[in-house]
Amino acid sequence: MATSKNQEREAREARDRLKLYNARQGVHDHQVKRRRRDNIIAIIGALVVIALATGTQIFYFSAGPGVPEAIPSATADPAAEGTNVGDVPDADTAETRTWTGDITLNDIPLGISLDGTAAPQAVASLIGDIQDGYFVGKTCHRLADSDGFKVLQCGSLDGTGASDTSYSFGPIENAPADNVYPTGTIAMARAADDAYSNGHQFFIVFGDTTIPADTAGGYTVVGTVTSGLDQLQTGVIDGGIVDGAADGAPVVATTITSATIQ
């Protein structure tokens, strides 16, 4: 009997151990399967994230707000070359020849010679102004008389030196390469750094003058004074500048009383 009970107990304990083993094995198998599933899910998730990130970047740089702006190729800008404003005579008006005439300042006649070959656009403009009678009654508003800078500037629309906004032209023509404007030079006045701001105003050089070029270049030389500079010197320039300045209105008020060209 004792042996039979021992066998039963051993058999029961064996069954309990088997159940426990099977239970633990089941838990182990479940954990293995769960880890495998979790790994698969993690891999799939990672692939999805990568795919989404790649797709987002592709969209961002191909169709979205991150599209790089197109950089246009370098092309000539017509506006940068400047344009004429107003009823500017055609350069052909200068006829590629020398024009002669005179400009009278306060009854002081100055013989002039204009080079229609070297500065056709500017000469055409001056010819138009003279023929239209523009200069008669206009003043010489500026006298500059210092070492290396000796000019008398004339032709302002309002007598103050202000530009005529309804009339301007370019380009710069026949500017001296060395920036030196010899005595007797007639050249066009213009605004700084603007090659297309030539207008009605011109200046007469009564002593060798150096004017440094600016970003636009030098100043268009249209011709020369061929006679009358000595009389201009004594009749206007020697009178000095208002308030004893080196650059300003001449003490002797100066008006263009006549102008002819042929």
Secondary structure, 3 states (H helix, E strand, C coil): CHHHHHHHHHHHHHHHHHHHHHHHHHHHHHHHHHHHHHHHHHHHHHHHHHHHHHHHHHHHHHCCCCCCCCCCCCCCCHHHHCCCECCCCCHHHHCCCEEEEEEEECCEEEEEEEECCCCHHHHHHHHHHHHHCCCCCCECCEEEEECCEEEEEECCCCCCCCCCCCCEECCCCCCCCCCEECCCEEEECCCCCCCCCECCCEEEEEECEECCCECCECCCEEEEEEECHHHHHHHCHHHCEHHHCCEECECCCCEEEEEEEC
